[in-house]
Amino acid sequence: MLTDLQTAHAWIDCPAGPRDHEPPHTTQAITRESQWRRIDHGPEAVAEDIIVSRWDDPRGASSHEATTPENRYFVGIALKQTRAKLTRDRQIVFDGTMPAGSMYLSAPSRQLGIQFQAPCAFLHFHISTDHFPAQFSATDGLNDLVLLRDPLAAQLARALIARGDAADHRFTRCIGQTLAVHLTRLEPPRAKVNALPKWRLRRVEQHIADHFDRCLSLSELANVAGLSRMHFAAQFRAATGYRPREFLLNHRIEHAKTLLATSERPLAEIALAVGFSTQAHFSTVFKRMSGQSPARWRLASKGERGEVEALPRSRPAADSDWIASAAA
């Protein structure tokens, strides 16, 4: 689904616009949403062509619905893994696991409903239609699009999160422009492949969850799904955005993060516990998927937990899952 990704990774040049010469805004560049996709717009925010907001919900289940304004595209990027179901006009757009770095978007004037089945954290981009070619508004090319593997989206989100409250409006606008350029280069797959049916997918996901600590072959997973290896691999990727092997590795790394954050077990022991034969292989995969080595990730995770525990009880605890280890 991604084309010319190498070119898309290059940052676009962000020339100073009229707003960049105005006095700095007093509001934060990344707004915390009071409700899903709902922003308390001030007079300055209404005039912005790119608005970035953040939605955090620690609840295990919640449902929301919103309609994208007629003059904007809406883009969501997951900051940590969650499970969600997207619907439009009573039709299911997506139902499954969204790893950190997943991206989904909605076209102008389109209604979208979502059911979260796990805690979640998202960056939301509300981008003016002026940043997209005119023909996009006449097609469904960028509507209800879900990308579970988008390295550039993950990098852009990580860049904003790394700035935290220090991010300014010009920086967030530049990130939004880069994202818009990236989206205009996406095109749907040339050949349509039916996604793995939900009941087969859940059987495979449960099998991986139960046996991720040992070797799982493609043939074994295909047998669990009741399909041939070739049909299973293609349909699994269409349903999840991952090859079966990549999905297994992602599950192992997510479990390893839990062990790193909640125990003092040695890295070699954790590597074996999550299914890697050597610590070296574990470290290589962990750094590729998380952007940090296991040791550095553990230190960052424990440091942030210590800061949260030191806060007064009246203040809400800060989320530290994907901030410390965004998917790369």
BALOBA-1460 file (C-alpha; in Angstrom, 3 decimals):
// residues 328
<rec num="1" residu="m" x="0.000" y="0.000" z="0.000"/>
<rec num="2" residu="l" x="2.988" y="2.279" z="0.471"/>
<rec num="3" residu="t" x="4.825" y="3.607" z="-2.579"/>
<rec num="4" residu="d" x="8.120" y="5.495" z="-2.797"/>
<rec num="5" residu="l" x="8.480" y="5.231" z="0.980"/>
<rec num="6" residu="q" x="12.158" y="6.079" z="0.830"/>
<rec num="7" residu="t" x="11.357" y="9.459" z="-0.697"/>
<rec num="8" residu="a" x="8.500" y="10.015" z="1.751"/>
<rec num="9" residu="h" x="10.910" y="9.632" z="4.667"/>
<rec num="10" residu="a" x="12.632" y="12.871" z="3.698"/>
<rec num="11" residu="w" x="11.447" y="15.857" z="5.711"/>
<rec num="12" residu="i" x="9.754" y="18.489" z="3.593"/>
<rec num="13" residu="d" x="11.067" y="22.040" z="3.713"/>
<rec num="14" residu="c" x="8.700" y="24.067" z="5.877"/>
<rec num="15" residu="p" x="8.929" y="27.697" z="4.785"/>
<rec num="16" residu="a" x="7.814" y="30.294" z="7.265"/>
<rec num="17" residu="g" x="4.194" y="31.248" z="6.688"/>
<rec num="18" residu="p" x="2.290" y="34.304" z="7.879"/>
<rec num="19" residu="r" x="1.432" y="32.626" z="11.187"/>
<rec num="20" residu="d" x="5.075" y="31.833" z="11.875"/>
<rec num="21" residu="h" x="5.856" y="35.539" z="12.223"/>
<rec num="22" residu="e" x="3.029" y="36.202" z="14.628"/>
<rec num="23" residu="p" x="3.634" y="36.362" z="18.399"/>
<rec num="24" residu="p" x="3.881" y="32.889" z="19.977"/>
<rec num="25" residu="h" x="0.616" y="31.242" z="20.982"/>
<rec num="26" residu="t" x="-0.117" y="30.972" z="24.647"/>
<rec num="27" residu="t" x="-1.866" y="27.639" z="24.152"/>
<rec num="28" residu="q" x="-0.030" y="24.327" z="23.970"/>
<rec num="29" residu="a" x="0.823" y="23.062" z="20.503"/>
<rec num="30" residu="i" x="-0.627" y="19.630" z="21.340"/>
<rec num="31" residu="t" x="-4.082" y="19.968" z="22.872"/>
<rec num="32" residu="r" x="-5.474" y="17.367" z="25.280"/>
<rec num="33" residu="e" x="-8.937" y="16.324" z="24.125"/>
<rec num="34" residu="s" x="-11.787" y="16.466" z="26.628"/>
<rec num="35" residu="q" x="-13.682" y="13.926" z="24.503"/>
<rec num="36" residu="w" x="-12.574" y="11.756" z="21.588"/>
<rec num="37" residu="r" x="-11.718" y="14.050" z="18.652"/>
<rec num="38" residu="r" x="-13.332" y="16.981" z="20.476"/>
<rec num="39" residu="i" x="-11.179" y="20.077" z="20.950"/>
<rec num="40" residu="d" x="-12.186" y="23.208" z="22.812"/>
<rec num="41" residu="h" x="-11.371" y="25.564" z="19.941"/>
<rec num="42" residu="g" x="-10.238" y="29.055" z="20.819"/>
<rec num="43" residu="p" x="-10.316" y="31.833" z="18.210"/>
<rec num="44" residu="e" x="-6.649" y="31.184" z="17.365"/>
<rec num="45" residu="a" x="-7.124" y="27.424" z="16.905"/>
<rec num="46" residu="v" x="-10.029" y="27.863" z="14.487"/>
<rec num="47" residu="a" x="-7.741" y="29.730" z="12.092"/>
<rec num="48" residu="e" x="-4.992" y="27.073" z="12.170"/>
<rec num="49" residu="d" x="-4.724" y="24.897" z="9.050"/>
<rec num="50" residu="i" x="-3.147" y="22.061" z="11.072"/>
<rec num="51" residu="i" x="-4.239" y="21.201" z="14.611"/>
<rec num="52" residu="v" x="-2.644" y="18.421" z="16.659"/>
<rec num="53" residu="s" x="-4.385" y="16.939" z="19.684"/>
<rec num="54" residu="r" x="-3.946" y="13.944" z="21.952"/>
<rec num="55" residu="w" x="-6.467" y="11.417" z="23.242"/>
<rec num="56" residu="d" x="-5.644" y="9.197" z="26.228"/>
<rec num="57" residu="d" x="-8.117" y="6.771" z="27.774"/>
<rec num="58" residu="p" x="-7.058" y="4.279" z="30.476"/>
<rec num="59" residu="r" x="-10.406" y="2.486" z="30.433"/>
<rec num="60" residu="g" x="-10.634" y="-1.056" z="29.136"/>
<rec num="61" residu="a" x="-13.663" y="-0.288" z="26.945"/>
<rec num="62" residu="s" x="-15.257" y="2.833" z="25.491"/>
<rec num="63" residu="s" x="-17.283" y="3.914" z="22.441"/>
<rec num="64" residu="h" x="-17.189" y="7.191" z="20.518"/>
<rec num="65" residu="e" x="-18.483" y="8.791" z="17.334"/>
<rec num="66" residu="a" x="-17.480" y="11.914" z="15.416"/>
<rec num="67" residu="t" x="-17.835" y="13.546" z="12.007"/>
<rec num="68" residu="t" x="-14.827" y="15.077" z="10.280"/>
<rec num="69" residu="p" x="-15.337" y="18.793" z="9.432"/>
<rec num="70" residu="e" x="-15.985" y="19.514" z="5.762"/>
<rec num="71" residu="n" x="-12.710" y="21.388" z="5.350"/>
<rec num="72" residu="r" x="-10.336" y="18.931" z="7.062"/>
<rec num="73" residu="y" x="-8.928" y="15.426" z="6.956"/>
<rec num="74" residu="f" x="-8.609" y="13.550" z="10.232"/>
<rec num="75" residu="v" x="-5.572" y="11.329" z="10.946"/>
<rec num="76" residu="g" x="-4.982" y="9.232" z="14.070"/>
<rec num="77" residu="i" x="-1.646" y="7.638" z="15.032"/>
<rec num="78" residu="a" x="-1.546" y="5.083" z="17.858"/>
<rec num="79" residu="l" x="0.971" y="5.868" z="20.607"/>
<rec num="80" residu="k" x="0.653" y="2.417" z="22.144"/>
<rec num="81" residu="q" x="-0.904" y="-0.881" z="21.185"/>
<rec num="82" residu="t" x="-4.651" y="-1.147" z="21.580"/>
<rec num="83" residu="r" x="-7.608" y="-3.055" z="20.193"/>
<rec num="84" residu="a" x="-10.335" y="-1.199" z="18.329"/>
<rec num="85" residu="k" x="-13.286" y="-1.539" z="15.989"/>
<rec num="86" residu="l" x="-13.955" y="1.221" z="13.433"/>
<rec num="87" residu="t" x="-17.394" y="1.527" z="11.832"/>
<rec num="88" residu="r" x="-19.055" y="3.805" z="9.297"/>
<rec num="89" residu="d" x="-22.704" y="3.600" z="8.239"/>
<rec num="90" residu="r" x="-23.049" y="0.392" z="10.280"/>
<rec num="91" residu="q" x="-20.263" y="-1.228" z="8.260"/>
<rec num="92" residu="i" x="-17.113" y="-2.450" z="9.970"/>
<rec num="93" residu="v" x="-14.033" y="-0.696" z="8.596"/>
<rec num="94" residu="f" x="-11.540" y="-2.381" z="10.920"/>
<rec num="95" residu="d" x="-11.726" y="-4.758" z="13.873"/>
<rec num="96" residu="g" x="-8.529" y="-5.950" z="15.518"/>
<rec num="97" residu="t" x="-5.252" y="-5.034" z="17.184"/>
<rec num="98" residu="m" x="-3.638" y="-1.682" z="16.386"/>
<rec num="99" residu="p" x="0.084" y="-1.755" z="17.258"/>
<rec num="100" residu="a" x="1.905" y="1.439" z="18.237"/>
<rec num="101" residu="g" x="2.505" y="3.486" z="15.104"/>
<rec num="102" residu="s" x="-0.711" y="2.362" z="13.375"/>
<rec num="103" residu="m" x="-2.429" y="5.093" z="11.379"/>
<rec num="104" residu="y" x="-6.021" y="5.561" z="10.326"/>
<rec num="105" residu="l" x="-7.718" y="8.463" z="8.614"/>
<rec num="106" residu="s" x="-11.093" y="9.841" z="7.638"/>
<rec num="107" residu="a" x="-12.075" y="12.165" z="4.798"/>
<rec num="108" residu="p" x="-13.962" y="15.483" z="5.161"/>
<rec num="109" residu="s" x="-17.642" y="15.311" z="6.171"/>
<rec num="110" residu="r" x="-17.378" y="11.593" z="6.966"/>
<rec num="111" residu="q" x="-18.787" y="10.059" z="10.124"/>
<rec num="112" residu="l" x="-16.688" y="7.485" z="11.973"/>
<rec num="113" residu="g" x="-17.460" y="5.417" z="15.046"/>
<rec num="114" residu="i" x="-14.932" y="3.599" z="17.202"/>
<rec num="115" residu="q" x="-15.049" y="1.055" z="20.018"/>
<rec num="116" residu="f" x="-11.889" y="0.688" z="22.064"/>
<rec num="117" residu="q" x="-11.479" y="-2.675" z="23.773"/>
<rec num="118" residu="a" x="-8.288" y="-1.772" z="25.643"/>
<rec num="119" residu="p" x="-6.593" y="1.355" z="27.056"/>
<rec num="120" residu="c" x="-5.391" y="3.653" z="24.298"/>
<rec num="121" residu="a" x="-3.355" y="6.747" z="23.473"/>
<rec num="122" residu="f" x="-3.436" y="8.552" z="20.115"/>
<rec num="123" residu="l" x="-2.102" y="11.651" z="18.416"/>
<rec num="124" residu="h" x="-4.796" y="13.236" z="16.245"/>
<rec num="125" residu="f" x="-4.032" y="15.465" z="13.271"/>
<rec num="126" residu="h" x="-6.774" y="17.728" z="11.910"/>
<rec num="127" residu="i" x="-5.366" y="18.845" z="8.550"/>
<rec num="128" residu="s" x="-6.918" y="21.391" z="6.192"/>
<rec num="129" residu="t" x="-7.974" y="20.123" z="2.752"/>
<rec num="130" residu="d" x="-5.680" y="22.809" z="1.303"/>
<rec num="131" residu="h" x="-2.772" y="20.422" z="1.950"/>
<rec num="132" residu="f" x="-4.240" y="17.739" z="-0.340"/>
<rec num="133" residu="p" x="-4.809" y="17.618" z="-4.115"/>
<rec num="134" residu="a" x="-8.333" y="18.612" z="-5.150"/>
<rec num="135" residu="q" x="-9.121" y="15.187" z="-6.610"/>
<rec num="136" residu="f" x="-8.857" y="13.547" z="-3.199"/>
<rec num="137" residu="s" x="-12.126" y="15.119" z="-2.066"/>
<rec num="138" residu="a" x="-13.971" y="13.444" z="-4.924"/>
<rec num="139" residu="t" x="-12.841" y="9.893" z="-4.131"/>
<rec num="140" residu="d" x="-12.656" y="7.499" z="-1.228"/>
<rec num="141" residu="g" x="-8.912" y="7.145" z="-1.718"/>
<rec num="142" residu="l" x="-8.057" y="8.532" z="1.695"/>
<rec num="143" residu="n" x="-11.240" y="7.618" z="3.533"/>
<rec num="144" residu="d" x="-11.412" y="4.853" z="6.142"/>
<rec num="145" residu="l" x="-7.803" y="3.959" z="5.367"/>
<rec num="146" residu="v" x="-6.067" y="1.923" z="8.090"/>
<rec num="147" residu="l" x="-2.312" y="1.271" z="7.951"/>
<rec num="148" residu="l" x="-1.021" y="-0.986" z="10.699"/>
<rec num="149" residu="r" x="2.573" y="-0.639" z="9.521"/>
<rec num="150" residu="d" x="3.653" y="2.883" z="8.669"/>
<rec num="151" residu="p" x="7.237" y="3.599" z="9.781"/>
<rec num="152" residu="l" x="7.107" y="7.263" z="8.786"/>
<rec num="153" residu="a" x="3.910" y="7.930" z="10.758"/>
<rec num="154" residu="a" x="5.513" y="6.294" z="13.790"/>
<rec num="155" residu="q" x="8.637" y="8.448" z="13.419"/>
<rec num="156" residu="l" x="6.610" y="11.648" z="13.118"/>
<rec num="157" residu="a" x="4.564" y="10.799" z="16.203"/>
<rec num="158" residu="r" x="7.714" y="9.945" z="18.130"/>
<rec num="159" residu="a" x="9.267" y="13.280" z="17.151"/>
<rec num="160" residu="l" x="6.285" y="15.157" z="18.598"/>
<rec num="161" residu="i" x="6.126" y="13.085" z="21.777"/>
<rec num="162" residu="a" x="9.870" y="13.573" z="22.322"/>
<rec num="163" residu="r" x="9.328" y="17.349" z="22.347"/>
<rec num="164" residu="g" x="6.482" y="17.028" z="24.857"/>
<rec num="165" residu="d" x="5.180" y="20.355" z="26.147"/>
<rec num="166" residu="a" x="8.206" y="22.034" z="24.548"/>
<rec num="167" residu="a" x="6.763" y="21.457" z="21.061"/>
<rec num="168" residu="d" x="5.756" y="24.742" z="19.451"/>
<rec num="169" residu="h" x="3.091" y="25.454" z="16.829"/>
<rec num="170" residu="r" x="5.566" y="25.833" z="13.987"/>
<rec num="171" residu="f" x="7.121" y="22.435" z="14.744"/>
<rec num="172" residu="t" x="3.747" y="20.658" z="14.977"/>
<rec num="173" residu="r" x="2.627" y="22.341" z="11.746"/>
<rec num="174" residu="c" x="5.778" y="21.121" z="9.996"/>
<rec num="175" residu="i" x="5.100" y="17.583" z="11.234"/>
<rec num="176" residu="g" x="1.520" y="17.864" z="9.956"/>
<rec num="177" residu="q" x="2.693" y="19.067" z="6.549"/>
<rec num="178" residu="t" x="5.124" y="16.176" z="6.293"/>
<rec num="179" residu="l" x="2.338" y="13.742" z="7.159"/>
<rec num="180" residu="a" x="0.036" y="15.285" z="4.539"/>
<rec num="181" residu="v" x="2.690" y="14.934" z="1.824"/>
<rec num="182" residu="h" x="3.217" y="11.312" z="2.860"/>
<rec num="183" residu="l" x="-0.515" y="10.576" z="2.639"/>
<rec num="184" residu="t" x="-0.800" y="11.978" z="-0.885"/>
<rec num="185" residu="r" x="1.777" y="9.390" z="-1.992"/>
<rec num="186" residu="l" x="-0.208" y="6.425" z="-0.736"/>
<rec num="187" residu="e" x="-2.113" y="4.314" z="-3.187"/>
<rec num="188" residu="p" x="-4.328" y="1.244" z="-2.677"/>
<rec num="189" residu="p" x="-2.941" y="-2.213" z="-3.451"/>
<rec num="190" residu="r" x="-3.174" y="-3.258" z="-7.092"/>
<rec num="191" residu="a" x="-4.631" y="-6.659" z="-6.307"/>
<rec num="192" residu="k" x="-7.454" y="-7.121" z="-3.823"/>
<rec num="193" residu="v" x="-6.811" y="-9.829" z="-1.238"/>
<rec num="194" residu="n" x="-9.604" y="-10.860" z="1.091"/>
<rec num="195" residu="a" x="-8.697" y="-10.367" z="4.722"/>
<rec num="196" residu="l" x="-8.578" y="-13.347" z="7.039"/>
<rec num="197" residu="p" x="-12.077" y="-13.769" z="8.574"/>
<rec num="198" residu="k" x="-12.331" y="-12.537" z="12.143"/>
<rec num="199" residu="w" x="-12.997" y="-15.938" z="13.662"/>
<rec num="200" residu="r" x="-9.931" y="-17.426" z="11.965"/>
<rec num="201" residu="l" x="-7.826" y="-14.407" z="12.951"/>
<rec num="202" residu="r" x="-8.836" y="-14.695" z="16.608"/>
<rec num="203" residu="r" x="-7.913" y="-18.386" z="16.620"/>
<rec num="204" residu="v" x="-4.454" y="-17.540" z="15.267"/>
<rec num="205" residu="e" x="-4.000" y="-14.616" z="17.673"/>
<rec num="206" residu="q" x="-4.927" y="-16.817" z="20.628"/>
<rec num="207" residu="h" x="-2.555" y="-19.557" z="19.466"/>
<rec num="208" residu="i" x="0.277" y="-17.035" z="19.222"/>
<rec num="209" residu="a" x="-0.581" y="-15.621" z="22.666"/>
<rec num="210" residu="d" x="-0.475" y="-19.125" z="24.160"/>
<rec num="211" residu="h" x="2.689" y="-20.350" z="22.423"/>
<rec num="212" residu="f" x="4.780" y="-17.280" z="21.476"/>
<rec num="213" residu="d" x="7.641" y="-18.508" z="23.681"/>
<rec num="214" residu="r" x="8.453" y="-21.380" z="21.332"/>
<rec num="215" residu="c" x="9.112" y="-21.782" z="17.627"/>
<rec num="216" residu="l" x="5.941" y="-21.258" z="15.584"/>
<rec num="217" residu="s" x="6.171" y="-22.142" z="11.911"/>
<rec num="218" residu="l" x="4.049" y="-20.721" z="9.109"/>
<rec num="219" residu="s" x="2.642" y="-24.207" z="8.508"/>
<rec num="220" residu="e" x="1.509" y="-24.498" z="12.137"/>
<rec num="221" residu="l" x="-0.262" y="-21.126" z="12.066"/>
<rec num="222" residu="a" x="-1.856" y="-21.937" z="8.705"/>
<rec num="223" residu="n" x="-3.185" y="-25.207" z="10.151"/>
<rec num="224" residu="v" x="-4.681" y="-23.315" z="13.093"/>
<rec num="225" residu="a" x="-6.470" y="-21.043" z="10.608"/>
<rec num="226" residu="g" x="-7.511" y="-23.999" z="8.454"/>
<rec num="227" residu="l" x="-5.895" y="-22.647" z="5.298"/>
<rec num="228" residu="s" x="-2.956" y="-23.397" z="3.035"/>
<rec num="229" residu="r" x="0.303" y="-21.591" z="3.809"/>
<rec num="230" residu="m" x="0.016" y="-19.341" z="0.749"/>
<rec num="231" residu="h" x="-3.602" y="-18.290" z="1.325"/>
<rec num="232" residu="f" x="-3.080" y="-17.883" z="5.056"/>
<rec num="233" residu="a" x="-0.019" y="-15.621" z="4.697"/>
<rec num="234" residu="a" x="-1.742" y="-13.312" z="2.190"/>
<rec num="235" residu="q" x="-5.031" y="-13.099" z="4.104"/>
<rec num="236" residu="f" x="-3.282" y="-12.621" z="7.452"/>
<rec num="237" residu="r" x="-1.307" y="-9.685" z="6.087"/>
<rec num="238" residu="a" x="-4.455" y="-8.170" z="4.571"/>
<rec num="239" residu="a" x="-6.186" y="-8.408" z="7.978"/>
<rec num="240" residu="t" x="-3.351" y="-7.198" z="10.200"/>
<rec num="241" residu="g" x="-0.824" y="-5.375" z="8.022"/>
<rec num="242" residu="y" x="1.834" y="-7.803" z="9.267"/>
<rec num="243" residu="r" x="3.429" y="-10.923" z="7.886"/>
<rec num="244" residu="p" x="2.823" y="-13.786" z="10.354"/>
<rec num="245" residu="r" x="6.474" y="-13.784" z="11.436"/>
<rec num="246" residu="e" x="6.429" y="-10.010" z="12.064"/>
<rec num="247" residu="f" x="3.244" y="-10.313" z="14.097"/>
<rec num="248" residu="l" x="4.829" y="-13.026" z="16.254"/>
<rec num="249" residu="l" x="7.928" y="-10.894" z="16.848"/>
<rec num="250" residu="n" x="5.782" y="-7.892" z="17.775"/>
<rec num="251" residu="h" x="3.901" y="-10.020" z="20.332"/>
<rec num="252" residu="r" x="7.190" y="-11.225" z="21.827"/>
<rec num="253" residu="i" x="8.561" y="-7.685" z="22.101"/>
<rec num="254" residu="e" x="5.379" y="-6.366" z="23.749"/>
<rec num="255" residu="h" x="5.554" y="-9.165" z="26.332"/>
<rec num="256" residu="a" x="9.253" y="-8.450" z="26.853"/>
<rec num="257" residu="k" x="8.444" y="-4.805" z="27.610"/>
<rec num="258" residu="t" x="6.106" y="-5.932" z="30.373"/>
<rec num="259" residu="l" x="8.841" y="-8.106" z="31.897"/>
<rec num="260" residu="l" x="11.432" y="-5.337" z="31.578"/>
<rec num="261" residu="a" x="9.186" y="-2.798" z="33.279"/>
<rec num="262" residu="t" x="7.891" y="-5.024" z="36.089"/>
<rec num="263" residu="s" x="10.835" y="-7.263" z="36.999"/>
<rec num="264" residu="e" x="14.596" y="-7.270" z="37.503"/>
<rec num="265" residu="r" x="15.140" y="-10.442" z="35.505"/>
<rec num="266" residu="p" x="18.372" y="-10.475" z="33.431"/>
<rec num="267" residu="l" x="18.076" y="-9.682" z="29.737"/>
<rec num="268" residu="a" x="19.255" y="-13.143" z="28.736"/>
<rec num="269" residu="e" x="16.521" y="-14.724" z="30.842"/>
<rec num="270" residu="i" x="13.852" y="-12.439" z="29.384"/>
<rec num="271" residu="a" x="15.064" y="-13.220" z="25.869"/>
<rec num="272" residu="l" x="14.540" y="-16.939" z="26.454"/>
<rec num="273" residu="a" x="11.208" y="-16.372" z="28.209"/>
<rec num="274" residu="v" x="9.713" y="-14.625" z="25.169"/>
<rec num="275" residu="g" x="10.976" y="-17.100" z="22.599"/>
<rec num="276" residu="f" x="14.381" y="-15.851" z="21.414"/>
<rec num="277" residu="s" x="17.251" y="-18.325" z="21.331"/>
<rec num="278" residu="t" x="19.924" y="-15.720" z="22.144"/>
<rec num="279" residu="q" x="20.125" y="-12.369" z="23.904"/>
<rec num="280" residu="a" x="21.853" y="-10.872" z="20.861"/>
<rec num="281" residu="h" x="18.958" y="-11.703" z="18.548"/>
<rec num="282" residu="f" x="16.480" y="-10.405" z="21.131"/>
<rec num="283" residu="s" x="18.371" y="-7.108" z="21.457"/>
<rec num="284" residu="t" x="18.586" y="-6.656" z="17.691"/>
<rec num="285" residu="v" x="14.847" y="-7.188" z="17.148"/>
<rec num="286" residu="f" x="13.902" y="-5.114" z="20.199"/>
<rec num="287" residu="k" x="15.941" y="-2.116" z="19.033"/>
<rec num="288" residu="r" x="14.609" y="-2.361" z="15.499"/>
<rec num="289" residu="m" x="10.992" y="-2.376" z="16.687"/>
<rec num="290" residu="s" x="11.259" y="-0.017" z="19.665"/>
<rec num="291" residu="g" x="14.030" y="2.369" z="18.716"/>
<rec num="292" residu="q" x="16.039" y="1.578" z="21.868"/>
<rec num="293" residu="s" x="18.022" y="-1.325" z="23.264"/>
<rec num="294" residu="p" x="16.259" y="-3.401" z="25.969"/>
<rec num="295" residu="a" x="18.572" y="-1.997" z="28.656"/>
<rec num="296" residu="r" x="17.939" y="1.634" z="27.690"/>
<rec num="297" residu="w" x="14.218" y="1.027" z="27.371"/>
<rec num="298" residu="r" x="14.152" y="-0.492" z="30.873"/>
<rec num="299" residu="l" x="15.976" y="2.508" z="32.333"/>
<rec num="300" residu="a" x="13.651" y="4.972" z="30.593"/>
<rec num="301" residu="s" x="10.576" y="3.034" z="31.687"/>
<rec num="302" residu="k" x="11.632" y="2.860" z="35.329"/>
<rec num="303" residu="g" x="12.661" y="6.529" z="35.317"/>
<rec num="304" residu="e" x="9.259" y="7.633" z="34.055"/>
<rec num="305" residu="r" x="7.446" y="5.381" z="36.528"/>
<rec num="306" residu="g" x="9.465" y="6.980" z="39.312"/>
<rec num="307" residu="e" x="8.465" y="10.451" z="38.153"/>
<rec num="308" residu="v" x="4.798" y="9.439" z="38.049"/>
<rec num="309" residu="e" x="4.930" y="7.944" z="41.548"/>
<rec num="310" residu="a" x="6.488" y="11.158" z="42.842"/>
<rec num="311" residu="l" x="3.610" y="13.305" z="41.589"/>
<rec num="312" residu="p" x="0.915" y="14.450" z="44.049"/>
<rec num="313" residu="r" x="-2.057" y="12.108" z="44.120"/>
<rec num="314" residu="s" x="-4.362" y="14.841" z="42.921"/>
<rec num="315" residu="r" x="-2.582" y="14.930" z="39.579"/>
<rec num="316" residu="p" x="-3.357" y="12.292" z="36.922"/>
<rec num="317" residu="a" x="-0.615" y="9.794" z="36.195"/>
<rec num="318" residu="a" x="1.177" y="10.396" z="32.924"/>
<rec num="319" residu="d" x="1.180" y="7.699" z="30.280"/>
<rec num="320" residu="s" x="4.643" y="6.299" z="29.709"/>
<rec num="321" residu="d" x="4.108" y="3.283" z="27.480"/>
<rec num="322" residu="w" x="4.717" y="4.507" z="23.974"/>
<rec num="323" residu="i" x="6.481" y="7.730" z="25.024"/>
<rec num="324" residu="a" x="9.412" y="5.619" z="26.126"/>
<rec num="325" residu="s" x="9.233" y="3.087" z="23.311"/>
<rec num="326" residu="a" x="7.433" y="4.235" z="20.166"/>
<rec num="327" residu="a" x="7.340" y="1.677" z="17.357"/>
<rec num="328" residu="a" x="9.992" y="2.396" z="14.782"/>
